[in-house]
Amino acid sequence: MRVPDLTLPPTLAALLGKLPATPPAWALVTTLNQLKEREVLPADMSLLAGRRFEVRILDAGMSLHFTADEQRFAVDKAAGEPDLRLSANLADFARMMLREEDPDTLFFNRKLIIEGDTELGLIVKNLLDSVDWSSTPLSRFMAA
C-alpha cells in the first residue's frame, strides 16, 4: 500500500492545531518506549539522554515535544527550543515509517526539515534507518 501524496485539509489542520499536544506526545513516547523495550528500536540512550526533541507535523499544525534520559523517553513539558526538530507533513512521516521513503530522500527533496544539533540529527536519522519495522504492527501495511 503506497501512502498517497496528500496534505490534511486546512479545516482539519485548524482543528487539530487547537487540540492539546500532550495526548499525542504521550502516545509517541509510549510507542518509542515499547519499541525500545522490545529491542525493535536499538537506541543508545546515552547518546539521547538530556536532549529535547520536537516532531512537528506541518499539515496538522501539531508539535510533539519529548525528551530522553538514560532509560526512557518522556513527554517534555519544559518551554524553550528543542535540541532537534523534525518537521514534515503527516504523509511524509508515514512514508518514512513504512519505508516507502528514507529520511535522506525526504530531506533532499525538502519534505523533511531537520533543525538543531547536526550530530544529534544524524544519530536520530541512523536510528530510524536501523529500526526493523517488520517486527511491528506496521508490517501489515508494509506487506500490502
SULFEN-V798595 format. One record per run of one state. SS is the DSSP state (a for helix, b for strand, c for the rest). FROM is the first residue (numbers start at 1). TO is the last residue. Records with the same first field share a line. If there is no record, write none. Layout:
SS=FROM-TO / FROM-TO
This chain:
c=1-9 / 19-21 / 38-44 / 49-51 / 61-61 / 69-72 / 76-83 / 89-89 / 98-102 / 109-112 / 117-117 / 131-132 / 136-138 / 144-144
a=10-18 / 22-37 / 45-48 / 58-60 / 90-97 / 103-108 / 118-130 / 133-135 / 139-143
b=52-57 / 62-68 / 73-75 / 84-88 / 113-116
